[in-house]
């Protein structure tokens, strides 16, 4: 067989990283297209199978249009595939690629300029008769937020005009919250432009329609997905098709096609809506939110219920001029699919976790698919520079019940060792009444902290129980002498049974005399991540609590003493962007004293009380990575201090 030609007509640069880069590289190779991948230090697993890999000097260069276009030009590429995130929605990037004589594998620069700006997209929707929620064109200050809220009533939402992935969105329930919310939203907007929208929360579902367009004016839909299970406006679990009836979905699909046709859409795109699921009857109120003019993280479940490879479809339309009239699209969804996003984070607080994934086991089996950069490596260092999603577990079946059952089994067999993940939340959700009755879910479901805590607790208990069952089965298969062994250090388990109720230990510290302790109660057993138990010193009647928790984002910086209310700690790991106080400054309760960058967000750290800055650790430096619970400053009560400028 003759090899496909190589050179400027048969090479694509992948302007992304992670699992989407892996998917794009593999898809190009299936078509006989060579690939150039980009990578940075300690983050190159996705580039292993690329034809050529180019090292970037820093993660920031993924956003450097001139740099990326120059690499592609010198690499004789015919196109650039941006995937999602980074520059995928940048009209300037698409225009620069086109001007360099290459193909941007996505919509045109003009379409991105319209749909990438949320206010422009909402204006387009109004022009074609698609309903939107009341909103402003832009707000420049807090007064603008309050003026709009007085017109439409609280709650309102402040949104970045160019935000994405849940960034730059803040709910404002009252006037007292407006200043904080405005500052946080504008800090997460690349252009520092925000607008306000009337909030539609309780009872509303997030439903999005997948569309594809070609260069001949053809636009098709590939059904819809439901993404209502979100935390902080970032999706956790998605399902396809949605829990709505086909009659209720039909007008939403038609609205999406109308919008896509109006702009002459080319490539893959997702049109997103809020749907009032409380409404009775066949006609359900729905409101256009925004368009994501790119491939989506959750495109996988659409592939599972249609049999269409969306990445290949994207490459065909953009690179080869594929005419959609030559493609047979299904008339109805072919089964059901559920995607669970596996993130390295605290499953209750959602604070991102960093560190080394030392080993992992990804699930497999009928109806089970995993998209992950971990497929290319045995270990991986999770940092604050990139998104903390490390895997997508996609399960499908002829019925929703089968897809859900497979999700539970797959998540149960998932192992990611070394860093905290949201596995307990995901399996708690898939076993809960919420996903067994998805009609009950709305976009506020995971904003209930006590509910999330209960779900995580149930999920962790289930995982621990299954782990113990597996351990007992393993012990039954070895000799009695081996079964009696407690050499937990060789178990390799992520949830080893380090302590058991009734065990006795000799404890000594710093060479002191050993003390005999008995385990009276187990509170949490998730070795080596988090162990909590109560110990009773033999001969004593007062039990003492013991907690051993692996630090996340551990650094050389001193840790704050959580028992001291005057010590201000970093609430999570991240890059210290600004330190706004000096020794001797007066700070009021709630005043911003530092700004941390966590993944792609900048988040304020506020003073927990009024006082004077007594001291700041000498090793705290702006621009450096600091760990969770690192000491930022020490306050002291004071009647008179110099005012902070």
C-alpha positions in Angstrom: 0.0 0.0 0.0 1.3 3.4 -0.9 2.0 5.6 2.1 0.0 8.9 2.4 2.1 11.9 1.2 3.9 13.8 3.9 4.7 17.5 4.0 2.8 20.8 4.2 -0.4 19.2 2.9 -0.6 16.4 5.4 0.4 17.7 8.8 -1.7 19.2 11.7 -0.5 21.0 14.8 -2.5 20.1 18.0 -2.7 23.4 20.0 -3.8 21.7 23.2 -2.8 19.1 25.9 -4.4 16.5 28.0 -7.0 13.9 26.8 -8.4 16.1 24.0 -4.9 16.3 22.5 -4.6 12.5 22.7 -7.9 12.2 20.9 -7.0 14.6 18.2 -3.6 13.0 17.6 -5.2 9.6 17.3 -7.9 10.9 15.0 -5.4 12.5 12.7 -3.3 9.4 12.5 -6.3 7.4 11.5 -6.6 9.7 8.5 -3.0 9.3 7.7 -2.2 12.9 8.9 1.0 13.6 10.7 0.8 15.6 14.0 2.9 18.1 15.9 2.1 18.2 19.6 3.1 20.8 22.2 4.1 20.0 25.7 5.7 21.7 28.8 8.0 20.3 31.5 6.3 17.6 33.6 3.3 17.6 31.3 4.1 15.6 28.1 2.1 12.4 28.4 -0.4 13.5 25.8 2.4 14.0 23.2 3.9 10.5 23.3 2.2 9.3 20.1 2.6 12.5 18.1 4.8 12.5 15.0 6.7 15.4 16.4 6.7 17.0 19.9 7.7 20.6 20.5 8.5 21.8 24.0 7.1 25.1 25.1 9.0 27.2 27.6 6.0 27.7 29.9 2.3 26.8 30.1 1.5 30.5 29.2 2.7 29.8 25.7 -0.4 27.7 25.0 -2.0 31.2 24.8 0.7 32.8 22.6 -0.9 33.2 19.2 2.3 34.3 17.4 4.3 31.5 18.9 1.9 28.7 18.0 1.3 30.0 14.5 5.0 30.2 14.0 5.6 26.6 15.1 2.9 25.4 12.7 4.3 27.5 9.8 7.8 26.2 10.3 6.4 22.7 10.7 4.8 23.0 7.3 1.3 22.3 8.8 -1.9 22.6 6.7 -4.0 23.2 9.8 -4.2 23.8 13.5 -6.6 21.9 15.8 -7.3 23.8 19.0 -9.6 21.3 20.7 -11.3 23.1 23.6 -10.1 25.7 26.1 -7.0 27.8 25.6 -7.3 29.6 22.2 -10.2 27.4 20.8 -12.7 30.4 20.9 -10.3 33.1 20.0 -11.3 35.0 16.8 -7.8 36.6 16.7 -6.2 33.1 16.7 -8.5 31.8 13.9 -7.8 34.9 11.9 -4.0 34.6 12.4 -4.1 30.9 11.3 -6.0 31.8 8.2 -3.7 34.7 7.3 -0.7 32.3 7.6 -2.3 30.2 4.9 -3.5 27.3 7.1 -6.9 25.9 8.1 -8.3 26.7 11.5 -10.1 23.4 12.5 -13.2 25.1 13.9 -15.6 28.0 13.0 -14.5 31.1 11.1 -13.0 34.1 12.9 -16.2 36.0 12.2 -18.4 33.3 13.8 -16.1 33.2 16.8 -16.2 36.9 17.2 -20.0 36.8 17.3 -20.6 33.6 19.4 -17.5 33.9 21.6 -19.0 37.1 23.0 -21.9 36.1 25.2 -23.7 39.5 24.8 -23.3 39.3 21.0 -24.6 35.8 21.0 -27.7 36.8 23.0 -28.4 39.6 20.6 -28.2 37.2 17.7 -30.7 34.9 19.5 -33.1 37.8 20.0 -32.9 38.7 16.3 -34.0 35.2 15.2 -36.8 35.0 17.8 -35.1 32.7 20.4 -35.9 33.6 24.0 -33.2 34.9 26.3 -33.2 36.0 30.0 -33.2 39.7 30.7 -29.6 41.0 30.7 -27.4 44.1 30.2 -25.0 44.7 27.3 -22.2 45.4 29.8 -21.6 46.6 33.4 -18.6 48.7 34.3 -18.9 48.9 38.0 -20.9 47.7 41.0 -23.5 50.5 40.6 -24.4 49.0 37.2 -25.0 45.6 38.9 -27.2 47.1 41.5 -29.1 49.2 39.0 -29.9 46.1 36.9 -30.9 44.1 40.1 -33.3 46.9 41.1 -35.0 46.5 37.7 -35.3 42.7 37.5 -35.0 41.7 41.2 -32.5 39.5 42.9 -30.9 37.1 42.3 -28.9 38.1 39.3 -25.7 36.6 37.7 -22.6 38.5 36.7 -20.9 36.8 33.8 -17.6 37.4 31.9 -18.4 38.2 28.3 -15.6 35.9 27.3 -15.6 33.4 30.1 -15.7 29.6 29.7 -15.7 26.4 31.7 -17.6 28.0 34.5 -15.1 30.8 35.0 -16.2 34.4 35.4 -19.7 33.6 36.8 -21.0 34.8 40.1 -24.5 34.7 41.6 -25.6 37.9 43.5 -28.4 37.2 46.0 -28.3 40.7 47.6 -26.8 44.1 47.3 -24.2 43.2 50.0 -22.7 40.6 47.7 -22.4 42.7 44.6 -19.0 44.3 45.2 -17.3 41.0 46.0 -19.0 39.1 43.1 -18.2 41.9 40.6 -14.5 41.9 41.5 -14.2 38.1 41.3 -16.0 37.9 37.9 -14.0 40.6 36.3 -10.8 39.0 37.5 -11.7 35.8 35.7 -12.5 37.6 32.4 -9.6 37.7 30.0 -10.9 41.0 28.6 -12.1 42.3 32.0 -15.6 42.8 30.6 -18.7 41.5 32.3 -22.5 41.8 32.0 -25.5 40.9 34.2 -28.3 38.5 33.6 -31.4 37.6 35.5 -30.7 34.4 37.4 -32.8 31.3 36.5 -31.8 28.7 39.1 -34.2 26.4 41.0 -36.1 24.1 38.8 -34.1 24.9 35.7 -32.1 22.3 33.8 -29.0 22.9 31.6 -29.6 21.3 28.2 -27.3 21.7 25.2 -27.6 20.8 21.6 -24.8 19.4 19.5 -24.7 20.8 16.0 -22.3 20.5 13.0 -22.1 22.6 9.9 -20.2 22.4 6.6 -18.9 25.0 4.1 -21.9 24.4 1.8 -24.5 25.8 4.2 -25.7 22.5 5.6 -26.3 22.3 9.4 -27.3 19.2 11.2 -28.0 18.4 14.9 -26.7 15.4 16.7 -29.3 15.5 19.5 -28.9 17.0 23.0 -27.1 16.4 26.3 -28.2 17.3 29.9 -25.5 18.9 32.1 -27.4 20.0 35.2 -25.2 18.4 37.7 -22.6 21.2 38.2 -20.4 22.6 40.9 -19.5 26.3 40.7 -20.9 26.2 37.1 -18.6 23.5 36.1 -20.1 20.2 34.9 -19.6 17.0 36.9 -21.9 14.4 35.3 -23.5 14.7 31.9 -26.2 12.4 30.3 -27.4 11.9 26.7 -30.1 12.1 25.7 -31.6 14.5 28.3 -34.3 13.5 30.8 -36.8 15.6 28.9 -39.3 14.0 26.5 -38.6 14.2 22.8 -41.5 16.5 22.3 -40.1 19.0 24.8 -36.6 18.8 23.3 -37.7 19.3 19.7 -38.2 23.1 19.9 -34.8 23.5 21.6 -33.1 21.6 18.8 -34.9 23.8 16.2 -33.8 27.0 18.0 -30.2 25.7 17.8 -30.4 25.0 14.1 -31.9 28.4 13.5 -29.0 30.1 15.3 -26.3 28.0 13.6 -27.8 28.6 10.1 -28.0 32.4 10.7 -24.2 32.6 11.2 -23.2 30.1 8.6 -21.7 27.7 11.2 -18.8 25.4 10.2 -17.5 22.7 12.4 -18.7 21.4 15.8 -20.6 23.7 18.2 -22.9 23.4 21.2 -25.9 25.7 21.8 -26.8 25.9 25.5 -30.1 26.6 27.1 -31.8 26.8 30.5 -35.0 24.9 30.5 -37.8 25.3 33.1 -38.5 21.7 33.9 -41.2 22.6 36.4 -43.6 23.8 33.7 -46.5 21.4 32.9 -47.7 20.5 29.5 -45.8 19.9 26.2 -44.6 23.5 25.9 -41.6 24.2 28.2 -40.1 27.6 28.6 -36.4 27.7 27.6 -33.8 30.4 27.3 -30.7 30.6 25.2 -27.6 31.1 27.4 -24.6 30.8 25.1 -22.8 29.0 22.3 -19.6 27.1 22.8 -18.1 27.3 19.3 -15.8 24.3 19.6 -15.9 20.6 20.5 -17.0 20.1 24.1 -15.6 17.9 26.9 -18.8 15.9 26.9 -18.9 15.2 23.2 -18.2 11.6 24.1 -21.7 10.7 25.2 -23.2 12.1 22.0 -20.8 9.7 20.1 -22.0 6.8 22.2 -25.7 7.4 21.5 -25.3 8.1 17.8 -22.4 6.0 16.6 -20.8 9.1 15.0 -17.2 9.9 15.6 -17.5 13.7 16.1 -13.7 14.3 16.0 -13.5 12.6 12.6 -16.5 14.6 11.5 -14.8 17.8 12.6 -11.7 17.0 10.6 -13.6 15.9 7.6 -15.7 19.1 7.5 -12.8 21.5 8.2 -9.9 19.9 6.4 -11.5 17.9 3.6 -14.6 19.9 2.7 -16.9 17.0 3.7 -20.5 17.6 2.6 -22.9 16.7 5.4 -25.5 15.5 2.8 -23.3 12.5 2.4 -23.6 11.5 6.0 -26.4 9.4 7.4 -27.6 10.9 10.8 -29.8 8.7 13.1 -33.4 9.8 13.5 -33.4 9.1 17.3 -30.8 8.5 20.0 -29.5 5.0 20.0 -29.5 4.2 23.7 -28.2 6.2 26.6 -24.8 7.4 27.9 -23.4 8.9 31.1 -20.1 10.8 31.5 -18.4 11.2 34.9 -15.6 13.8 35.1 -12.8 12.6 37.3 -11.1 15.6 38.9 -8.3 15.8 41.4 -10.0 17.7 44.1 -11.6 17.6 47.5 -15.0 16.0 46.8 -16.8 18.2 49.3 -15.2 21.6 49.0 -14.1 21.1 45.4 -10.7 22.7 46.2 -8.3 21.4 43.5 -5.7 18.9 44.7 -2.2 18.7 43.3 0.6 16.2 43.6 1.9 13.0 41.9 -0.4 10.3 40.6 1.8 7.4 41.5 -0.3 4.7 39.9 -3.7 4.1 38.4 -6.2 1.6 37.1 -8.7 2.7 34.5 -12.0 0.7 34.2 -12.9 -1.3 31.1 -15.6 -3.6 29.9 -18.7 -3.7 27.7 -20.2 -0.2 27.4 -17.3 1.4 29.3 -15.0 3.9 27.7 -12.3 6.1 29.4 -10.8 9.1 27.8 -7.7 10.1 29.7 -4.1 11.3 29.3 -3.3 8.7 32.0 -3.7 6.0 29.3 -0.3 7.1 28.0 1.6 7.1 31.3 2.0 5.2 34.6 2.4 8.3 36.7 1.5 11.9 36.3 2.2 15.2 38.2 -1.0 17.3 38.7 -0.1 21.0 38.9 -2.0 24.2 39.3 -1.1 25.4 35.8 -3.8 23.2 34.0 -7.3 22.0 34.5 -7.6 19.3 37.1 -9.7 16.8 35.1 -7.6 13.7 34.7 -10.2 11.2 33.2 -13.6 11.0 31.7 -15.5 7.7 32.4 -18.2 7.2 29.8 -20.7 4.4 30.1 -23.5 3.5 27.7 -26.3 1.0 27.3 -29.5 0.3 25.5 -31.4 1.8 28.4 -30.6 4.5 30.9 -30.7 1.9 33.7 -28.0 -0.2 32.0 -25.8 2.9 31.4 -26.2 3.9 35.1 -25.4 0.4 36.4 -22.3 0.3 34.3 -21.3 3.7 35.6 -21.4 2.5 39.2 -19.3 -0.6 38.3 -16.8 1.4 36.3 -16.3 4.1 39.0 -16.0 1.4 41.7 -13.1 -0.2 39.8 -11.4 3.1 39.1 -8.1 3.6 41.0 -6.1 6.8 41.1 -3.4 6.7 43.8 -1.4 9.6 45.2 -3.8 12.5 44.9 -7.3 13.1 46.2 -10.1 12.8 43.6 -13.9 13.2 43.4 -14.4 9.5 43.0 -16.5 9.3 46.2 -18.8 12.1 44.9 -19.2 10.5 41.5 -20.1 7.0 42.8 -22.3 8.6 45.5 -24.2 10.4 42.8 -24.6 7.4 40.5 -25.9 5.3 43.4 -28.2 8.0 44.7 -31.9 8.7 44.0 -30.8 11.8 42.0 -29.5 9.9 39.0 -32.0 7.1 39.4 -34.6 9.9 39.0 -32.8 12.5 36.8 -36.0 14.5 36.4 -35.4 15.7 40.0 -32.1 17.3 39.1 -31.6 21.0 38.4 -28.6 23.3 38.2 -28.7 24.1 41.9 -28.6 20.5 43.1 -24.9 20.4 44.0 -25.0 23.9 45.5 -26.5 22.3 48.7 -23.4 21.7 50.8 -25.1 19.3 53.3 -26.5 17.2 50.4 -23.0 17.0 48.8 -21.5 16.0 52.1 -24.1 13.2 52.5 -23.5 12.0 49.0 -19.8 12.0 49.4 -20.1 10.2 52.7 -22.3 7.5 51.2 -19.9 7.1 48.2 -16.9 6.8 50.5 -18.6 4.3 52.7 -19.5 2.2 49.6 -16.0 2.3 48.3 -14.5 1.4 51.6 -16.9 -1.5 52.0 -16.1 -2.9 48.6 -12.4 -2.5 49.3 -12.7 -4.4 52.6 -14.7 -7.1 50.8 -11.9 -7.4 48.2 -9.3 -7.6 50.9 -11.3 -10.4 52.8 -11.6 -12.3 49.5 -7.9 -12.0 48.9 -7.1 -13.1 52.4 -9.3 -16.2 52.0 -7.2 -17.3 49.1 -3.9 -17.4 50.9 -2.6 -19.5 53.7 -3.8 -18.9 57.2 -0.5 -17.6 58.3 -0.4 -15.1 55.5 -4.0 -14.1 56.1 -3.1 -13.2 59.7 -0.4 -10.8 58.5 -1.0 -7.1 58.8 1.7 -5.9 56.5 -0.4 -3.1 55.1 2.6 -1.4 53.6 2.6 -4.1 50.9 -1.1 -4.1 50.1 -0.8 -1.5 47.3 -4.4 -0.4 48.2 -5.5 3.2 48.1 -7.8 2.5 51.1 -5.7 0.0 53.2 -7.1 -0.9 56.6 -4.3 0.8 58.6 -6.4 0.7 61.9 -9.2 -1.5 63.1 -11.4 -1.0 66.1 -9.9 -2.8 69.0 -6.3 -2.8 67.7 -3.7 -1.8 70.2 -0.5 0.1 69.3 2.6 1.3 71.0 3.2 4.9 70.2 6.3 7.0 70.7 7.5 10.3 69.4 11.1 11.7 69.4 12.5 8.8 71.3 10.2 9.2 74.2 8.7 6.3 76.3 6.2 4.3 74.3 2.5 4.6 75.2 0.0 1.9 74.7 -3.1 3.0 72.7 -6.3 1.2 71.8 -8.4 2.1 68.8 -11.9 2.8 70.1 -13.6 4.3 67.0 -12.8 4.7 63.3 -14.0 7.9 61.8 -12.4 7.7 58.3 -10.2 5.1 56.7 -8.8 6.2 53.4 -5.1 5.5 53.6 -2.8 7.1 52.6 -5.0 10.2 51.9 -7.0 10.6 55.2 -7.1 8.6 58.4 -9.1 9.6 61.4 -9.7 7.5 64.6 -10.2 7.8 68.3 -7.5 6.3 70.6 -7.8 5.5 74.2 -4.5 5.5 76.1 -4.5 2.2 78.1 -5.3 3.0 81.7 -7.1 6.2 80.8 -10.8 6.9 80.5 -10.5 9.8 78.0 -10.3 9.0 74.3 -8.2 11.3 72.0 -8.8 12.0 68.4 -6.0 11.2 65.9 -6.0 12.6 62.3 -3.5 11.9 59.6 -4.2 13.7 56.3 -1.8 14.0 53.4 -1.2 17.7 52.6 -2.2 18.8 49.1 0.1 21.1 47.1 2.7 20.7 49.8 5.5 23.3 49.6 8.3 24.5 51.8 6.2 27.2 53.4 5.2 27.2 57.0 1.7 26.0 57.8 -0.8 28.1 59.7 -2.0 26.9 63.1 -5.8 26.4 62.5 -6.3 26.7 66.3 -5.0 30.3 66.2 -7.8 32.6 64.8 -5.2 35.4 64.1 -3.2 33.3 61.6 -4.4 33.7 58.1 -4.0 30.6 55.9 -4.1 30.0 52.2 -7.5 28.1 51.7 -6.0 26.1 48.9 -2.9 25.6 46.9 -2.1 27.9 44.0 0.2 30.7 42.7 0.4 33.8 44.8 -0.5 36.5 42.4 -0.6 39.5 44.8 0.0 40.1 48.5 -1.8 43.3 49.3 -0.6 43.9 52.9 2.6 44.7 54.8 3.5 44.5 58.4 1.7 47.2 60.4 -1.2 47.5 58.0 -4.7 47.8 59.4 -7.2 45.4 57.7 -10.9 45.1 58.2 -12.8 41.8 58.3 -13.6 40.7 54.8 -10.9 42.9 53.2 -8.9 41.3 50.4 -5.3 40.6 51.6 -4.0 38.3 48.8 -5.0 36.9 45.4 -4.2 33.3 44.4 -4.4 31.7 41.0 -5.9 28.3 41.1 -5.9 26.6 37.7 -7.1 29.4 35.5 -9.0 31.4 38.2 -7.9 34.2 40.3 -9.5 34.1 43.7 -9.4 36.6 46.6 -8.2 35.6 50.1 -10.0 37.8 52.7 -9.1 38.7 56.2 -11.2 36.6 58.7 -11.2 39.4 61.2 -10.3 43.1 61.9 -6.8 43.8 63.1 -3.2 44.8 62.3 -0.8 42.7 60.3 1.8 41.6 62.9 4.1 39.7 60.6 4.4 38.1 57.2 6.6 35.0 56.7 9.8 35.8 54.9 9.5 32.9 52.5 6.2 34.0 51.1 6.9 35.4 47.6 4.6 36.7 44.9 4.7 34.5 41.8 5.5 31.3 43.8 3.4 28.2 44.4 2.1 27.9 47.9 0.4 25.0 49.5 -3.0 24.6 51.1 -3.0 26.0 54.7 0.3 27.9 54.1 0.7 30.8 56.5 0.1 34.1 54.7 0.3 36.5 57.6 -0.3 36.9 61.3 -2.8 39.4 62.6 -3.2 41.0 66.1 -5.9 43.1 67.7 -5.1 46.8 67.7 -6.9 50.0 68.4 -4.6 52.1 66.3 -2.7 51.2 63.2 -1.4 52.9 60.1 -4.1 52.7 57.4 -3.4 50.5 54.5 -3.2 52.5 51.2 
